[in-house]
Amino acid sequence: MNKLLQAFGMTLVGAALLAGCGGGGSGGDTPALEETAVPVSAAATPAAYTEYAAARVNVASDSGEPLSLDALASVPTSETDEPATL
């Protein structure tokens, strides 16, 4: 009985030690900054704006803040370029 109690106690101590180590992470990783405004470079040409919009399709979050359009006077357009496919 004494050996059984001793083995049980050692098992509890081992389990407590392992549980105390529990995956806290390094804490050194900083999350990527969320983009809050459309960059001015995206408004340089229609092609740049289309490329920026196409890249945002896979990154956009339904729960995030909307992008600010304050840096853009208007969306760039062209009378000679063919329509781009997104």
HELIX and SHEET records of a PDB file:
HELIX    1   1 ASN A    2  GLY A   20  1                                  19    
HELIX    2   2 VAL A   40  ALA A   43  5                                   4    
HELIX    3   3 PRO A   46  VAL A   57  1                                  12    
END                                                                             
